[in-house]
Amino acid sequence: MINRKQKGNRNQLKAIKYWESKGYKVGKVEQNNKYSVVKDLFGIFDLIAAKKKDFYYIQITTNKNHPHQQYKDFSIEHDSENRHFIQMVYYDRKGFKIHHYKKGLKKTIDERKSKK
């Protein structure tokens, strides 16, 4: 039986591979040790993916998304042409559903539909 931490790490690795396959360099922000005070970047994001001038700030969740309002608000406050704010929800054995926030608006890409 896999525990929640192992499942989260596994899904984070899947997200890293997803972005790396698109040519991005990915950095993990979250630190998981007993001495660490920092958990997520800005209290929201787990990963940063960068390619040339594009930066994606990414939160990974499993089977359930977080409330969208915090991402919408953050995208309004910190918007720029080259910054993107993403919430990737991994559904067990189905794939990712990706919520992209830009200027307070949300666009959803369902990667699960393409897996048949």
C-alpha positions as CSV (number, residue, x, y, z in Angstrom):
1,M,0.0,0.0,0.0
2,I,1.4,3.4,-1.0
3,N,1.2,6.2,1.5
4,R,0.1,9.8,0.7
5,K,3.7,11.2,0.7
6,Q,4.9,8.5,-1.7
7,K,1.9,9.0,-3.9
8,G,2.5,12.8,-3.9
9,N,6.2,12.3,-4.8
10,R,5.3,9.8,-7.6
11,N,2.9,12.3,-9.1
12,Q,5.4,15.1,-8.8
13,L,7.9,13.1,-10.7
14,K,5.3,12.5,-13.4
15,A,4.7,16.2,-13.7
16,I,8.5,16.9,-13.9
17,K,8.7,14.3,-16.7
18,Y,5.7,16.0,-18.5
19,W,7.4,19.4,-18.5
20,E,10.9,18.1,-19.3
21,S,9.4,16.3,-22.3
22,K,8.3,19.7,-23.5
23,G,11.8,21.0,-23.3
24,Y,11.6,22.8,-19.9
25,K,14.1,22.7,-17.1
26,V,12.3,22.0,-13.9
27,G,13.2,22.9,-10.3
28,K,11.5,21.4,-7.2
29,V,10.7,24.0,-4.6
30,E,9.2,21.9,-1.9
31,Q,11.6,20.7,0.8
32,N,10.6,17.6,2.8
33,N,12.7,17.3,5.9
34,K,12.3,17.8,9.6
35,Y,14.5,20.9,9.6
36,S,12.8,22.7,6.7
37,V,10.4,25.6,7.3
38,V,9.8,26.2,3.6
39,K,7.1,23.9,2.0
40,D,5.9,25.6,-1.2
41,L,7.0,28.7,-3.1
42,F,4.7,31.6,-2.0
43,G,2.8,28.9,0.0
44,I,1.2,27.7,-3.3
45,F,3.6,26.2,-5.8
46,D,5.7,22.9,-5.8
47,L,7.7,23.3,-9.1
48,I,9.1,25.9,-11.4
49,A,9.5,25.1,-15.1
50,A,11.6,27.4,-17.3
51,K,12.4,27.6,-21.0
52,K,14.0,30.7,-22.5
53,K,11.9,33.5,-21.1
54,D,8.8,31.5,-20.1
55,F,8.3,30.5,-16.4
56,Y,5.6,28.2,-15.2
57,Y,4.8,28.1,-11.5
58,I,3.2,24.7,-10.8
59,Q,1.1,23.1,-8.0
60,I,0.6,19.3,-8.1
61,T,-2.4,17.7,-6.5
62,T,-3.9,14.2,-6.6
63,N,-7.5,13.3,-7.5
64,K,-8.8,16.7,-6.3
65,N,-8.0,20.3,-7.2
66,H,-7.4,23.0,-4.7
67,P,-9.8,26.0,-4.7
68,H,-9.2,28.0,-7.8
69,Q,-9.6,31.5,-6.3
70,Q,-6.1,31.6,-4.7
71,Y,-4.5,30.9,-8.1
72,K,-6.7,33.4,-9.9
73,D,-5.9,36.1,-7.3
74,F,-2.2,35.3,-7.5
75,S,-2.3,35.4,-11.3
76,I,-3.8,38.9,-11.2
77,E,-1.4,40.3,-8.7
78,H,1.8,38.8,-10.3
79,D,0.9,38.7,-13.9
80,S,3.4,39.3,-16.7
81,E,3.7,38.1,-20.3
82,N,6.2,35.3,-19.5
83,R,4.8,34.1,-16.1
84,H,2.2,31.3,-16.1
85,F,0.5,29.8,-13.0
86,I,-0.6,26.1,-13.3
87,Q,-2.4,23.6,-11.1
88,M,-1.9,20.0,-12.3
89,V,-4.3,17.5,-10.9
90,Y,-3.3,13.9,-11.3
91,Y,-6.1,11.4,-11.4
92,D,-5.1,7.8,-10.6
93,R,-4.4,5.7,-13.7
94,K,-6.0,8.4,-15.9
95,G,-3.6,11.3,-16.2
96,F,-3.4,15.0,-15.6
97,K,-6.1,17.7,-15.7
98,I,-4.2,21.1,-16.1
99,H,-5.7,24.4,-14.9
100,H,-3.8,27.4,-16.4
101,Y,-4.4,30.8,-14.7
102,K,-3.6,34.0,-16.5
103,K,-4.9,37.5,-15.5
104,G,-7.5,36.0,-13.2
105,L,-8.9,33.7,-15.9
106,K,-8.8,29.9,-15.9
107,K,-8.3,27.7,-18.9
108,T,-8.5,23.9,-18.4
109,I,-6.7,21.3,-20.5
110,D,-7.8,17.7,-19.8
111,E,-5.0,15.3,-20.7
112,R,-7.1,12.4,-19.5
113,K,-9.3,12.6,-22.6
114,S,-6.4,11.9,-24.9
115,K,-5.5,8.6,-23.1
116,K,-7.8,5.9,-24.5
